[in-house]
Amino acid sequence: MKNLEVHEQEEGVISLRKLTRIKEETRVSLCTTQLFSAICPLMISRYAVVQTNAVAAVVNLSLEKTHVLVLVLFLFSSTATVGLKRR
């Protein structure tokens, strides 16, 4: 999602948020490190719509109890890494 235009990022994270909100099976199948790797930079986007929907998608993914610890660990380590790269 890095190379997409802002409106494409917005559409993508809005769709992802909607998908992860509705069905448990979808949340289970989407909970991958590849998805988290794509979402992390979007959570610190300078565009509020992208940020808000990326965070909402992560929150929706965390609704599955088995994902909570994995999400927290992944996001903590990834956010720390992304923060260091931006400095």
C-alpha positions as CSV (number, residue, x, y, z in Angstrom):
1,M,0.0,0.0,0.0
2,K,3.0,2.3,0.2
3,N,3.1,3.2,-3.4
4,L,-0.6,3.9,-3.8
5,E,-2.2,7.3,-4.2
6,V,-3.8,8.7,-1.0
7,H,-7.3,8.1,-2.3
8,E,-6.4,4.5,-3.0
9,Q,-5.0,4.1,0.5
10,E,-8.2,5.6,1.9
11,E,-10.4,3.2,-0.1
12,G,-8.2,0.2,0.8
13,V,-8.2,0.8,4.6
14,I,-11.9,1.7,4.6
15,S,-12.7,-1.7,2.8
16,L,-10.4,-3.5,5.2
17,R,-12.1,-1.9,8.2
18,K,-15.5,-2.9,6.9
19,L,-14.3,-6.5,6.2
20,T,-12.8,-7.0,9.6
21,R,-15.8,-5.6,11.3
22,I,-18.4,-8.0,10.0
23,K,-17.3,-11.6,10.1
24,E,-15.2,-13.6,12.5
25,E,-13.9,-15.9,9.7
26,T,-12.6,-12.9,7.8
27,R,-10.7,-11.6,10.8
28,V,-9.1,-15.0,11.4
29,S,-8.0,-15.4,7.7
30,L,-6.7,-11.8,7.5
31,C,-4.7,-11.9,10.7
32,T,-1.2,-12.3,9.1
33,T,2.1,-10.6,9.5
34,Q,2.0,-9.5,5.9
35,L,-1.2,-7.5,6.6
36,F,0.2,-6.0,9.8
37,S,3.3,-5.0,7.9
38,A,1.1,-3.1,5.4
39,I,-1.1,-1.6,8.1
40,C,1.6,-0.2,10.4
41,P,2.9,2.6,8.2
42,L,-0.7,3.6,7.5
43,M,-1.4,4.0,11.2
44,I,1.1,6.9,11.2
45,S,0.0,8.4,7.9
46,R,-0.2,12.1,7.7
47,Y,-3.8,11.7,6.4
48,A,-6.4,11.4,9.1
49,V,-8.8,9.2,7.1
50,V,-6.0,6.7,6.4
51,Q,-4.9,6.7,10.0
52,T,-8.3,6.3,11.5
53,N,-9.4,3.4,9.3
54,A,-6.1,1.6,9.7
55,V,-6.3,1.8,13.5
56,A,-10.0,0.7,13.3
57,A,-9.0,-2.3,11.2
58,V,-6.4,-3.3,13.8
59,V,-8.9,-2.9,16.6
60,N,-11.4,-5.1,14.7
61,L,-8.7,-7.7,14.2
62,S,-8.0,-7.6,17.9
63,L,-11.6,-8.7,18.6
64,E,-10.4,-12.3,18.2
65,K,-8.9,-13.2,21.6
66,T,-6.2,-15.3,20.0
67,H,-5.0,-12.3,18.0
68,V,-4.6,-9.8,20.9
69,L,-1.2,-10.8,22.1
70,V,0.2,-11.3,18.6
71,L,-1.2,-7.9,17.5
72,V,0.3,-6.1,20.5
73,L,3.7,-7.7,20.1
74,F,3.8,-7.1,16.4
75,L,2.5,-3.6,16.5
76,F,4.9,-2.7,19.4
77,S,7.9,-4.0,17.6
78,S,6.9,-2.6,14.2
79,T,5.9,0.8,15.5
80,A,9.2,1.2,17.3
81,T,11.0,0.3,14.1
82,V,8.9,2.6,12.0
83,G,9.4,5.4,14.5
84,L,13.2,5.0,14.4
85,K,13.2,5.1,10.6
86,R,11.2,8.3,10.5
87,R,13.7,10.2,12.7
